Amino acid sequence: MIDGINLITDERGNTKAILLDLKQFKKDNVSATSILNSLSDLQQMINDAGVEKEAPNTWELAKEKLKGLKT
């Protein structure tokens, strides 16, 4: 990754945002093409950043939890 591209993650390590430090790019004389090349896996990052779904709270799941508590 190029200096000036910063990934923001949550407590689970999931990437939530990308910050581009334009001043750093200018200081390092980095071209837009090299930045775009560095972000070639951006589509995969977008796909992986889906909203996490909570497990449905059903009676069957509750019964399974109770079985575990009985032991």
C-alpha positions as CSV (number, residue, x, y, z in Angstrom):
1,M,0.0,0.0,0.0
2,I,1.2,3.5,-0.7
3,D,1.9,6.0,2.1
4,G,-1.2,8.2,2.3
5,I,-3.8,5.4,1.8
6,N,-5.3,4.6,5.2
7,L,-7.8,1.9,6.0
8,I,-10.2,2.5,8.9
9,T,-11.4,-0.7,10.5
10,D,-13.9,-1.6,13.3
11,E,-13.1,-3.6,16.4
12,R,-13.5,-6.8,14.5
13,G,-11.0,-5.8,11.8
14,N,-13.5,-5.2,9.1
15,T,-12.6,-2.4,6.8
16,K,-15.1,0.5,7.1
17,A,-13.5,3.3,5.2
18,I,-10.5,4.4,3.1
19,L,-8.8,7.8,3.7
20,L,-6.7,9.3,1.0
21,D,-4.1,11.8,2.2
22,L,-3.8,14.2,-0.8
23,K,-1.0,16.2,0.9
24,Q,1.0,13.0,1.4
25,F,0.5,12.1,-2.3
26,K,1.6,15.6,-3.4
27,K,4.7,15.5,-1.0
28,D,5.7,12.1,-2.4
29,N,4.9,13.1,-6.0
30,V,2.5,10.1,-6.4
31,S,0.5,9.9,-9.6
32,A,-3.2,9.2,-9.7
33,T,-2.5,6.1,-11.8
34,S,-0.3,4.6,-9.1
35,I,-2.9,5.3,-6.5
36,L,-5.6,3.6,-8.6
37,N,-3.3,0.6,-9.2
38,S,-2.7,0.3,-5.5
39,L,-6.5,0.2,-5.0
40,S,-6.9,-2.6,-7.6
41,D,-8.6,-4.8,-5.0
42,L,-11.2,-2.1,-4.1
43,Q,-14.1,-4.0,-5.6
44,Q,-13.3,-7.0,-3.4
45,M,-13.0,-4.7,-0.4
46,I,-16.5,-3.3,-1.2
47,N,-17.9,-6.8,-1.6
48,D,-16.4,-7.9,1.7
49,A,-17.8,-4.8,3.5
50,G,-21.4,-6.1,3.5
51,V,-23.6,-5.3,6.4
52,E,-23.3,-8.1,9.0
53,K,-26.6,-9.8,9.7
54,E,-27.6,-10.7,13.2
55,A,-28.7,-14.3,13.7
56,P,-32.5,-14.6,13.8
57,N,-33.8,-14.9,17.3
58,T,-36.1,-17.9,17.0
59,W,-37.6,-20.4,19.4
60,E,-35.4,-23.2,18.0
61,L,-32.2,-21.1,18.6
62,A,-33.5,-20.4,22.2
63,K,-34.0,-24.1,22.8
64,E,-30.5,-24.8,21.7
65,K,-29.0,-22.2,24.0
66,L,-31.0,-23.6,26.9
67,K,-29.6,-27.1,26.2
68,G,-26.1,-25.7,26.5
69,L,-27.0,-24.0,29.8
70,K,-28.3,-27.1,31.4
71,T,-25.0,-28.9,31.4
